[in-house]
Amino acid sequence: MAEWLSGIGLAGEILIGVFLLAWLYQLYFWLRYMQGVNRWRRRKSKGRVTLNEEQPPVSVIVCARNEEQNLSDYLPQLLSQHYPKYEVIVVDDGSEDDTRLVVERLQHRYKNLRLTFVPHDARVISSKKLAVTLAAKAAQYDYLLLTDADCRPESNMWMANMMQGFTPGTEVVLGFGAYFERKSVLDRFIQYDTLFAGMQYMGMAAAHHPYMGVGRNLAYRKDTFFRNNGFAGMLDSRSGDDDLFVNKVANSKNTAIVATRESVTWSIEKQSWKEWLQQKLRHLSVSPKYKTSSKMFLTFEPLTRALLYGGLIATAIICPWQIGIAAAGLATARLVWQMTIVSTTAHGFGLRGYYLSVLFFDIFFPLFNLMLMLHNSLFPQRRRW
């Protein structure tokens, strides 16, 4: 090794040092955080995860805008949960179709279904936040479980599984919201992006560093919502009713995850590249409002990833071939454990696995997200009523 290093000079030594530090951080990141969901599942299988078996009453909140077909398809499954006492509150968020009629028709069959609405003349930037607030005020029970109108629970045990996360001291429970799989290139992009985000925010929460959640599958105490003044401080953003709120109220002691197969919700993904890009731009537009610690973490991981790949290429060009082969071996080892962790997590949620495609997505998405964030900086979305 000393002979290999002797001819590369100080710049070469710094290059190797940067590559090794980036590799070590990536090892730590994947084993500490991205493996968090699988670690939680193993601990649960061994009876080492504390669960709440009391099944307290819960209010399910569903915000709907022009969702008559989805409500017809999926609302009966929310209303047929194997759970002793709950209500489902649908908030009609300015629908122009028969959303309201669909809910009223179902109310004849389900006495625990309630309907409220956002006034058509409400002058707000984010009517979704107003809809959630109205539902929270109308809720009869102390626990709020949120999902979307286009979501279908994995089974009639979804509610029971999610509510098991509310052990003493827990105020926020994060679940995973998957998308129905299709056979298309766009589907693989959306599925990997969603899975990676889920592994990251759930793994971070499992490691006592929560920073976000998704409204397709999220629960918190009603008292937590009002004690923290709901969405105060984020009303100038169209998005953020889920991730910004969790970033605001979650901490190392009050947040838990539930990562069972039956706790998953399934949604309809965007059907075109344009729709998906618009969704990504909207979601990324609120990330600058995260806590400083969250932003530092979310920046440091892709930065070390870039240093890893950049260092690998530079090492192959500048350093002796023996060092280049050693660096390639370390990068290959990282790819192997990535493929293993990603595919194992995906299978646990009922999704297809990822193998060599992980390498492509691992390089593509940091560059893609950076371009979208630059777009948001250069062309900020206009506020509109």
Kinemage of the C-alpha trace (Angstrom):
@kinemage 1
@onewidth
@group {chain A} dominant
@subgroup {mainchain}
@vectorlist {calphas} color= white
{ca met a 1} P 0.000 0.000 0.000
{ca ala a 2} L 2.843 2.399 0.861
{ca glu a 3} L 4.373 1.812 -2.577
{ca trp a 4} L 1.037 2.569 -4.279
{ca leu a 5} L 0.658 5.843 -2.354
{ca ser a 6} L 4.221 7.017 -2.765
{ca gly a 7} L 3.780 8.345 -6.304
{ca ile a 8} L 0.381 10.010 -6.141
{ca gly a 9} L 1.333 13.102 -4.178
{ca leu a 10} L -0.637 15.146 -1.656
{ca ala a 11} L -3.552 15.746 -4.029
{ca gly a 12} L -3.942 12.012 -4.577
{ca glu a 13} L -3.852 11.317 -0.855
{ca ile a 14} L -6.544 13.957 -0.245
{ca leu a 15} L -8.625 12.423 -3.019
{ca ile a 16} L -8.399 8.965 -1.470
{ca gly a 17} L -9.210 10.386 1.957
{ca val a 18} L -12.321 12.171 0.656
{ca phe a 19} L -13.468 9.013 -1.127
{ca leu a 20} L -13.018 6.874 2.007
{ca leu a 21} L -14.821 9.383 4.235
{ca ala a 22} L -17.724 9.578 1.778
{ca trp a 23} L -17.868 5.780 1.600
{ca leu a 24} L -17.864 5.460 5.393
{ca tyr a 25} L -20.669 7.983 5.753
{ca gln a 26} L -22.710 6.180 3.111
{ca leu a 27} L -22.152 2.925 4.997
{ca tyr a 28} L -23.352 4.607 8.180
{ca phe a 29} L -26.324 6.234 6.426
{ca trp a 30} L -27.614 3.018 4.873
{ca leu a 31} L -27.090 0.808 7.910
{ca arg a 32} L -28.292 3.388 10.447
{ca tyr a 33} L -31.221 4.987 8.618
{ca met a 34} L -32.190 3.233 5.390
{ca gln a 35} L -32.108 -0.139 7.150
{ca gly a 36} L -34.399 1.277 9.857
{ca val a 37} L -37.638 -0.188 8.458
{ca asn a 38} L -36.163 -3.696 8.203
{ca arg a 39} L -34.657 -3.349 11.667
{ca trp a 40} L -38.076 -2.351 13.068
{ca arg a 41} L -39.669 -5.392 11.420
{ca arg a 42} L -37.074 -7.756 12.892
{ca arg a 43} L -37.527 -6.272 16.352
{ca lys a 44} L -41.299 -6.585 16.025
{ca ser a 45} L -41.032 -10.243 14.981
{ca lys a 46} L -39.014 -10.869 18.155
{ca gly a 47} L -41.553 -9.044 20.322
{ca arg a 48} L -39.170 -6.174 21.054
{ca val a 49} L -41.401 -3.380 19.699
{ca thr a 50} L -43.852 -1.906 22.186
{ca leu a 51} L -47.337 -1.707 20.671
{ca asn a 52} L -50.579 -0.191 21.912
{ca glu a 53} L -53.297 -2.863 22.050
{ca glu a 54} L -55.999 -0.686 23.628
{ca gln a 55} L -57.567 0.478 20.324
{ca pro a 56} L -58.796 3.944 21.371
{ca pro a 57} L -61.490 5.661 19.248
{ca val a 58} L -60.110 7.395 16.158
{ca ser a 59} L -61.288 9.974 13.606
{ca val a 60} L -60.187 9.304 10.021
{ca ile a 61} L -59.830 12.447 7.875
{ca val a 62} L -60.203 12.315 4.087
{ca cys a 63} L -59.962 15.509 2.040
{ca ala a 64} L -61.579 15.244 -1.371
{ca arg a 65} L -61.738 17.506 -4.410
{ca asn a 66} L -63.538 16.078 -7.440
{ca glu a 67} L -63.076 12.521 -6.167
{ca glu a 68} L -66.483 10.948 -6.800
{ca gln a 69} L -65.065 7.839 -8.498
{ca asn a 70} L -62.270 7.263 -5.983
{ca leu a 71} L -64.646 7.740 -3.051
{ca ser a 72} L -67.064 5.229 -4.593
{ca asp a 73} L -64.212 2.731 -5.001
{ca tyr a 74} L -62.243 3.175 -1.775
{ca leu a 75} L -64.383 4.847 0.894
{ca pro a 76} L -66.324 1.624 1.685
{ca gln a 77} L -62.987 -0.031 2.520
{ca leu a 78} L -62.209 2.727 5.016
{ca leu a 79} L -65.666 2.250 6.493
{ca ser a 80} L -65.245 -1.533 6.847
{ca gln a 81} L -62.200 -1.579 9.106
{ca his a 82} L -61.937 -4.188 11.836
{ca tyr a 83} L -61.844 -1.651 14.641
{ca pro a 84} L -64.232 -1.142 17.565
{ca lys a 85} L -64.990 2.593 17.390
{ca tyr a 86} L -64.133 5.157 14.723
{ca glu a 87} L -65.568 7.772 12.404
{ca val a 88} L -64.632 8.826 8.883
{ca ile a 89} L -64.839 12.537 8.107
{ca val a 90} L -64.836 13.495 4.425
{ca val a 91} L -64.103 17.140 3.692
{ca asp a 92} L -65.456 18.306 0.345
{ca asp a 93} L -62.735 20.712 -0.769
{ca gly a 94} L -64.572 22.719 -3.406
{ca ser a 95} L -65.580 19.790 -5.617
{ca glu a 96} L -67.390 20.450 -8.890
{ca asp a 97} L -68.472 16.850 -9.469
{ca asp a 98} L -70.749 14.523 -7.448
{ca thr a 99} L -68.336 14.051 -4.544
{ca arg a 100} L -70.918 15.294 -2.069
{ca leu a 101} L -73.681 13.051 -3.465
{ca val a 102} L -71.456 9.966 -3.269
{ca val a 103} L -70.741 10.619 0.412
{ca glu a 104} L -74.384 11.354 1.206
{ca arg a 105} L -75.428 8.120 -0.477
{ca leu a 106} L -72.897 6.133 1.554
{ca gln a 107} L -74.085 7.791 4.766
{ca his a 108} L -77.295 5.782 4.505
{ca arg a 109} L -75.225 2.578 4.850
{ca tyr a 110} L -72.520 3.784 7.258
{ca lys a 111} L -73.619 5.716 10.318
{ca asn a 112} L -70.021 6.580 11.235
{ca leu a 113} L -69.489 8.550 7.996
{ca arg a 114} L -69.594 12.338 8.326
{ca leu a 115} L -69.371 15.099 5.728
{ca thr a 116} L -68.201 18.690 5.966
{ca phe a 117} L -66.912 21.142 3.386
{ca val a 118} L -64.579 24.036 2.669
{ca pro a 119} L -66.624 27.142 1.797
{ca his a 120} L -66.367 27.986 -1.884
{ca asp a 121} L -65.513 31.610 -1.091
{ca ala a 122} L -62.657 30.719 1.302
{ca arg a 123} L -59.682 32.924 0.387
{ca val a 124} L -56.713 30.760 1.310
{ca ile a 125} L -53.572 29.660 -0.510
{ca ser a 126} L -53.851 26.058 0.665
{ca ser a 127} L -57.422 24.848 0.919
{ca lys a 128} L -56.063 21.403 1.907
{ca lys a 129} L -54.742 22.854 5.180
{ca leu a 130} L -58.093 24.521 5.812
{ca ala a 131} L -59.867 21.236 5.052
{ca val a 132} L -57.729 19.311 7.553
{ca thr a 133} L -58.254 22.031 10.174
{ca leu a 134} L -62.034 21.945 9.732
{ca ala a 135} L -62.039 18.160 10.033
{ca ala a 136} L -59.846 18.282 13.146
{ca lys a 137} L -62.266 20.734 14.755
{ca ala a 138} L -65.202 18.502 13.843
{ca ala a 139} L -63.533 15.281 15.030
{ca gln a 140} L -65.190 13.565 17.976
{ca tyr a 141} L -62.144 11.573 19.044
{ca asp a 142} L -58.656 12.322 20.334
{ca tyr a 143} L -56.703 10.555 17.571
{ca leu a 144} L -56.618 11.718 13.945
{ca leu a 145} L -55.696 9.310 11.143
{ca leu a 146} L -55.195 10.927 7.738
{ca thr a 147} L -55.325 9.463 4.252
{ca asp a 148} L -56.358 10.636 0.766
{ca ala a 149} L -59.507 10.045 -1.253
{ca asp a 150} L -57.586 8.019 -3.839
{ca cys a 151} L -56.078 5.726 -1.192
{ca arg a 152} L -57.034 2.132 -0.487
{ca pro a 153} L -55.921 0.496 2.753
{ca glu a 154} L -54.036 -2.778 2.425
{ca ser a 155} L -56.704 -4.596 4.450
{ca asn a 156} L -59.409 -4.095 7.058
{ca met a 157} L -56.615 -4.164 9.670
{ca trp a 158} L -54.981 -0.954 8.446
{ca met a 159} L -56.477 1.190 11.184
{ca ala a 160} L -55.687 -1.321 13.925
{ca asn a 161} L -52.079 -1.546 12.771
{ca met a 162} L -51.539 2.211 12.569
{ca met a 163} L -53.100 2.831 15.972
{ca gln a 164} L -50.748 0.310 17.571
{ca gly a 165} L -48.048 2.949 17.208
{ca phe a 166} L -49.632 5.195 19.851
{ca thr a 167} L -47.792 3.977 22.910
{ca pro a 168} L -47.562 6.265 25.978
{ca gly a 169} L -45.804 9.491 25.022
{ca thr a 170} L -46.261 9.001 21.269
{ca glu a 171} L -47.993 11.874 19.487
{ca val a 172} L -47.160 11.188 15.818
{ca val a 173} L -47.242 7.869 13.940
{ca leu a 174} L -45.780 7.571 10.438
{ca gly a 175} L -46.927 4.954 7.942
{ca phe a 176} L -45.969 4.159 4.362
{ca gly a 177} L -48.080 5.276 1.418
{ca ala a 178} L -47.392 3.114 -1.646
{ca tyr a 179} L -48.612 3.502 -5.208
{ca phe a 180} L -50.401 0.884 -7.265
{ca glu a 181} L -47.777 -0.647 -9.530
{ca arg a 182} L -48.029 -0.458 -13.315
{ca lys a 183} L -45.780 -1.743 -16.061
{ca ser a 184} L -44.180 1.425 -17.400
{ca val a 185} L -40.924 3.348 -17.221
{ca leu a 186} L -42.624 6.211 -15.376
{ca asp a 187} L -43.935 3.746 -12.797
{ca arg a 188} L -40.427 2.524 -11.942
{ca phe a 189} L -39.232 6.101 -11.449
{ca ile a 190} L -42.182 6.989 -9.215
{ca gln a 191} L -41.997 3.731 -7.269
{ca tyr a 192} L -38.284 4.065 -6.505
{ca asp a 193} L -38.597 7.737 -5.580
{ca thr a 194} L -41.505 6.958 -3.236
{ca leu a 195} L -39.801 3.938 -1.702
{ca phe a 196} L -36.519 5.796 -1.099
{ca ala a 197} L -38.362 8.695 0.544
{ca gly a 198} L -40.366 6.292 2.720
{ca met a 199} L -37.266 4.368 3.790
{ca gln a 200} L -35.557 7.638 4.640
{ca tyr a 201} L -38.270 9.391 6.664
{ca met a 202} L -39.330 6.206 8.463
{ca gly a 203} L -35.741 5.147 9.081
{ca met a 204} L -34.899 8.578 10.434
{ca ala a 205} L -37.914 8.471 12.743
{ca ala a 206} L -36.985 4.978 13.937
{ca ala a 207} L -33.536 6.372 14.760
{ca his a 208} L -35.179 9.208 16.759
{ca his a 209} L -34.585 11.882 14.108
{ca pro a 210} L -38.036 12.387 12.501
{ca tyr a 211} L -38.332 15.089 9.886
{ca met a 212} L -41.405 14.417 7.688
{ca gly a 213} L -44.351 12.189 6.874
{ca val a 214} L -46.873 11.789 4.053
{ca gly a 215} L -50.563 12.639 4.266
{ca arg a 216} L -51.532 9.394 2.541
{ca asn a 217} L -50.777 7.544 5.780
{ca leu a 218} L -50.216 9.694 8.842
{ca ala a 219} L -51.671 9.893 12.348
{ca tyr a 220} L -51.326 12.290 15.253
{ca arg a 221} L -53.162 13.294 18.384
{ca lys a 222} L -55.818 15.977 18.083
{ca asp a 223} L -54.301 17.757 21.074
{ca thr a 224} L -50.925 17.819 19.308
{ca phe a 225} L -52.466 19.558 16.309
{ca phe a 226} L -54.134 22.350 18.275
{ca arg a 227} L -51.427 22.720 20.928
{ca asn a 228} L -48.992 23.509 18.105
{ca asn a 229} L -51.470 25.907 16.449
{ca gly a 230} L -52.125 23.596 13.532
{ca phe a 231} L -50.613 24.888 10.309
{ca ala a 232} L -49.618 28.286 11.688
{ca gly a 233} L -46.367 29.424 10.108
{ca met a 234} L -46.884 27.482 6.896
{ca leu a 235} L -50.070 28.975 5.485
{ca asp a 236} L -48.168 30.763 2.724
{ca ser a 237} L -47.378 27.431 1.006
{ca arg a 238} L -49.782 25.417 -1.110
{ca ser a 239} L -48.150 22.182 0.099
{ca gly a 240} L -46.809 21.096 3.461
{ca asp a 241} L -49.963 19.904 5.207
{ca asp a 242} L -48.109 16.673 5.951
{ca asp a 243} L -44.312 17.041 5.796
{ca leu a 244} L -44.050 20.605 7.148
{ca phe a 245} L -46.445 19.803 9.988
{ca val a 246} L -44.479 16.701 10.985
{ca asn a 247} L -41.222 18.663 10.682
{ca lys a 248} L -42.727 21.219 13.043
{ca val a 249} L -44.112 18.972 15.802
{ca ala a 250} L -42.144 15.696 15.671
{ca asn a 251} L -39.167 15.083 17.936
{ca ser a 252} L -36.989 12.233 19.138
{ca lys a 253} L -39.432 11.175 21.870
{ca asn a 254} L -42.940 11.672 20.456
{ca thr a 255} L -42.770 9.958 17.052
{ca ala a 256} L -43.106 6.299 16.065
{ca ile a 257} L -43.385 4.307 12.846
{ca val a 258} L -45.520 1.343 11.843
{ca ala a 259} L -44.025 -0.632 8.943
{ca thr a 260} L -46.190 -3.756 8.739
{ca arg a 261} L -47.622 -4.949 5.443
{ca glu a 262} L -51.171 -4.325 6.675
{ca ser a 263} L -50.385 -0.727 7.659
{ca val a 264} L -49.744 0.304 4.023
{ca thr a 265} L -52.102 2.449 1.953
{ca trp a 266} L -52.182 2.257 -1.850
{ca ser a 267} L -52.741 5.279 -4.083
{ca ile a 268} L -53.101 6.053 -7.759
{ca glu a 269} L -49.849 7.489 -9.083
{ca lys a 270} L -49.538 10.262 -11.656
{ca gln a 271} L -50.219 9.053 -15.171
{ca ser a 272} L -47.886 11.350 -17.128
{ca trp a 273} L -44.364 12.733 -16.789
{ca lys a 274} L -45.756 16.280 -16.723
{ca glu a 275} L -48.087 15.548 -13.808
{ca trp a 276} L -45.303 13.844 -11.870
{ca leu a 277} L -42.897 16.743 -12.460
{ca gln a 278} L -45.511 19.195 -11.223
{ca gln a 279} L -46.036 17.071 -8.117
{ca lys a 280} L -42.279 16.890 -7.481
{ca leu a 281} L -41.873 20.636 -7.925
{ca arg a 282} L -44.699 21.278 -5.479
{ca his a 283} L -43.289 18.931 -2.848
{ca leu a 284} L -39.724 20.235 -3.160
{ca ser a 285} L -40.952 23.833 -2.909
{ca val a 286} L -41.553 23.476 0.849
{ca ser a 287} L -38.259 21.762 1.763
{ca pro a 288} L -36.477 25.127 2.358
{ca lys a 289} L -38.885 25.616 5.273
{ca tyr a 290} L -37.700 22.491 7.108
{ca lys a 291} L -35.768 22.873 10.319
{ca thr a 292} L -32.082 23.659 9.817
{ca ser a 293} L -31.030 20.262 11.170
{ca ser a 294} L -33.320 18.493 8.685
{ca lys a 295} L -32.013 20.546 5.758
{ca met a 296} L -28.406 19.818 6.732
{ca phe a 297} L -29.064 16.087 6.823
{ca leu a 298} L -30.964 16.089 3.534
{ca thr a 299} L -28.093 17.993 1.914
{ca phe a 300} L -25.221 15.995 3.404
{ca glu a 301} L -26.372 12.593 2.182
{ca pro a 302} L -26.508 13.401 -1.573
{ca leu a 303} L -23.317 15.460 -1.175
{ca thr a 304} L -21.374 12.465 0.126
{ca arg a 305} L -22.963 10.380 -2.619
{ca ala a 306} L -21.614 12.809 -5.222
{ca leu a 307} L -18.186 12.772 -3.575
{ca leu a 308} L -18.239 8.973 -3.618
{ca tyr a 309} L -18.940 8.726 -7.347
{ca gly a 310} L -16.694 11.663 -8.221
{ca gly a 311} L -13.893 10.243 -6.105
{ca leu a 312} L -14.303 6.832 -7.720
{ca ile a 313} L -13.891 8.306 -11.213
{ca ala a 314} L -10.978 10.538 -10.199
{ca thr a 315} L -9.234 7.665 -8.431
{ca ala a 316} L -9.480 5.502 -11.537
{ca ile a 317} L -7.893 8.293 -13.598
{ca ile a 318} L -5.214 9.631 -11.249
{ca cys a 319} L -4.188 6.776 -8.942
{ca pro a 320} L -2.371 3.495 -9.659
{ca trp a 321} L -4.621 0.739 -10.950
{ca gln a 322} L -4.412 -1.178 -7.662
{ca ile a 323} L -6.007 1.723 -5.794
{ca gly a 324} L -8.602 2.127 -8.534
{ca ile a 325} L -9.580 -1.524 -8.197
{ca ala a 326} L -9.789 -1.202 -4.400
{ca ala a 327} L -12.057 1.863 -4.740
{ca ala a 328} L -14.234 0.028 -7.258
{ca gly a 329} L -14.490 -2.892 -4.823
{ca leu a 330} L -15.713 -0.592 -2.045
{ca ala a 331} L -18.245 1.031 -4.395
{ca thr a 332} L -19.455 -2.419 -5.478
{ca ala a 333} L -19.871 -3.486 -1.852
{ca arg a 334} L -21.985 -0.384 -1.254
{ca leu a 335} L -24.127 -1.210 -4.294
{ca val a 336} L -24.679 -4.772 -3.044
{ca trp a 337} L -25.896 -3.696 0.382
{ca gln a 338} L -28.047 -0.996 -1.248
{ca met a 339} L -29.745 -3.551 -3.499
{ca thr a 340} L -30.286 -5.867 -0.538
{ca ile a 341} L -31.759 -3.208 1.761
{ca val a 342} L -33.949 -1.615 -0.924
{ca ser a 343} L -35.342 -4.899 -2.232
{ca thr a 344} L -35.959 -6.357 1.230
{ca thr a 345} L -37.813 -3.216 2.293
{ca ala a 346} L -39.843 -3.164 -0.931
{ca his a 347} L -40.891 -6.801 -0.583
{ca gly a 348} L -42.010 -6.140 3.000
{ca phe a 349} L -44.389 -3.482 1.699
{ca gly a 350} L -45.661 -5.713 -1.102
{ca leu a 351} L -43.647 -4.032 -3.868
{ca arg a 352} L -41.292 -5.371 -6.515
{ca gly a 353} L -37.586 -5.334 -5.710
{ca tyr a 354} L -34.783 -3.302 -7.267
{ca tyr a 355} L -31.433 -4.725 -8.249
{ca leu a 356} L -28.975 -3.263 -10.785
{ca ser a 357} L -31.419 -0.418 -11.500
{ca val a 358} L -30.522 0.895 -8.030
{ca leu a 359} L -27.223 2.129 -9.492
{ca phe a 360} L -29.005 4.232 -12.112
{ca phe a 361} L -31.532 5.702 -9.681
{ca asp a 362} L -28.786 6.350 -7.122
{ca ile a 363} L -27.031 8.637 -9.595
{ca phe a 364} L -30.098 10.064 -11.337
{ca phe a 365} L -32.300 11.280 -8.485
{ca pro a 366} L -29.839 13.625 -6.703
{ca leu a 367} L -29.155 15.368 -10.027
{ca phe a 368} L -32.858 15.399 -10.887
{ca asn a 369} L -33.900 16.825 -7.511
{ca leu a 370} L -31.148 19.446 -7.698
{ca met a 371} L -32.418 20.615 -11.081
{ca leu a 372} L -35.991 20.826 -9.762
{ca met a 373} L -34.890 22.816 -6.712
{ca leu a 374} L -32.955 25.215 -8.941
{ca his a 375} L -36.105 25.557 -11.047
{ca asn a 376} L -38.119 26.419 -7.929
{ca ser a 377} L -35.504 29.025 -6.961
{ca leu a 378} L -35.447 30.648 -10.387
{ca phe a 379} L -39.163 30.358 -11.079
{ca pro a 380} L -41.003 30.416 -7.730
{ca gln a 381} L -44.594 29.267 -7.870
{ca arg a 382} L -47.023 32.133 -7.818
{ca arg a 383} L -49.309 32.313 -4.842
{ca arg a 384} L -52.944 32.163 -5.768
{ca trp a 385} L -56.217 32.140 -3.904
